[in-house]
Amino acid sequence: MAIESIFKEKKYPFLFASLILLFCFTILLISNTRNSISYVPKITDLQQSTTTTTQSTIPSINGEDTSSAGGSDENDDDNGEKGAAAAEIDWKLCKGSVATDYIPCLDNMKAIKGLKSRRHMEHRERHCPKPNSRCLIPIPEGYKRTLPWPKSRDMIWYDNVPHPKLVEYKKVQNWVRKSGDYLVFPGGGTQFKDGVMNYILFIEKSYSAIKWGTHTRVILDVGCGVASFGGYLLDRNVITMSFAPKDEHEAQIQFALERGIPATLSVIGTQMLTFSDNAFDLIHCARCRVHWDADGGKPLMELNRVLRPGGVFVWSATPVYRDDNERDRNVWKAMVALTESICWKVVAKTVDSTGIGLVIYQKPVSNVCYEERKVNEPPLCHQLEKRKPSWYTPLESCLPQLPAVNSGGEYKWPSPWPQRLTSRPVSLEPSAEEIFYEDTKHWSALVSDVYSGGLAVNWSAIRNVMDMNAGYGGFAAALINQPLWVMNIVPIQQLDTLPAIFDRGLIGMYHDWCEPLSTYPRTYDLLHSSYLFGNLTKRCDVVDVAVEMDRILRPGGIVLVQDTLELINKLGPIFRSLHWKTKLYEDQFLVANKGSWRPTAYA
């Protein structure tokens, strides 16, 4: 057909529309083949096959509006998410004089008052309310955005944690003092008379095999105070899980988290700690006031469970270096008998220039000592089945048998840091080795290309991070060079990957997200979740999980959710009902930014 006849018959609108469609299709084709990264399915999918890997792509999201990913606290509902409607939920504030610091499973006074005994610290253990409370935590008057790291290690805003009792109680011990609008942490303490760093060097000098930051990477600090010990060890490439019970000294763990130092609320009472076996390279206790020989020695045997074979326990307490009273002498004698019965050997015992002393015990690397004991007490635990995660699990009065890794029947210590971060974890089954390496590559690419690239998350403004479904810890490993730390949560219904996380030189714990977490409100800057909600919504209401996320997230904090579009469409309206700003990227990444909005009515 001649060009003239096309115009005469007025068919040019059809041709013009065809050209427009062809142009759009070309642009779409280019955008879908540019800047893509390989996508590795989540671990639960990978477990189904160790020989094949499903491949798809995550398209680049460069050029999207990322204004809400940077931490604004405006109550703005200008959302970029499709169908950006908010759920109609009648939110109310929690009421009461302590509502701003409310921890549901530790402040359940009805359950605590009903306890038959408090002899073994039962009142400091978890007692979660049923049903979960859905009230929102008030924000303290005068609350400010936390100070950036590393400034926050030494000072925090007083109005964010206005608790003067600890300041008064510990003023002579140089733990913390108030200075104008700030709380200042001088780096002192009961056992740190010459300062924390001198104490850290004293420990390493007492037993040179410790080698902070290379051989010793992951440690547990029992009864940690305000966690200055763990805070200063970060300078030595050591990451510390500091823990103490709630209210043993007012708000000490809250101070630690506000400072940007890893910490959690826990107690050695009647139940196991929520850590895996053989997790920590070193355990430290400076006058932590735990009766290790109580109840047949169960508290110390719990430390033995979570201490890595060949790892050490550093005990700095008066019974170690004082014998001027009968009580200290009796405690020391009981400790000698107990440690010998579990095959711990003394590798150092000394006193520093200030008169503070310590003893360092080492856990065996094989079962030989257990088998050669004249008296089988405490007995070895039966290994009839694979041990389950320690979640509401009673303390044991037996010794777990040690894993034999090498041909000599001895345990193999992880590679030196930082090689251990990317090396095969010593606890990993050979069949999962390929999965582990693929998972590591996947998270390195995803964090680089999507979270840091397309989403433009400013990691330098973030300090406390929680991965709510951590898998092998690949997300945390990909962020290792950022000035932040990650609490890796392994849900108890998922594959138990927590041993591998500790083997890599990272920290984490078990949890059930159908219950609140044992931490203070406003303690995390960023919450990350990758394919968590699918299994979760089969057991509990996603609204309850959102309430808990709101409780532990700081105002101005960020939530990163990777999940199916179906679940994102459930979460988005709930987040927006909290007046969070939300953005949806490529139908699988939901970014939410918490503001400072709170309801006016009380529950």
Secondary structure, DSSP 8 states (H G I E B T S, - for coil): --HHHHHHTT-HHHHHHHHHHHHHHHHHHHHHTSS-EEE---HHHHTT-SS----EEE---TTS--GGGS----------STT---------B--STTGGG--TTT--HHHHHT-S--TTSGGGS----SS----B----TT------TTHHHHEEEGGGS--HHHHHHTGGGTS-EEETTEEE--S--TT-TT-HHHHHHHHHHH-GGG-BTTTB-EEEEES-TT-HHHHHHGGGT-EEEEEE-TTSSTTHHHHHHHHT--EEE---SSB--SS-TT-EEEEEEES----TTHHHHHHHHHHHHHEEEEEEEEEESHHHH--SSHHHHHHHHHHHHHHHHTT-EEEEEEE-TTS-EEEEEE--SSSHHHHH-SS--S-B---SS-----SS-B--SSB------STTS-------TTGGGTS--TTS-GGGHHHHHHHHHHHHHHIIIIIIIIS---GGG--EEEETT-TTTHHHHHTTTSS-EEEEEEETTS---HHHHHHTT-EEEEE-TTS--SS-SS-EEEEEEES-HHHHTTTS-HHHHHHHHHHHEEEEEEEEEE--HHHHHHHHHHHHHTT-EEEEETTTEEEEE--S---SSB-
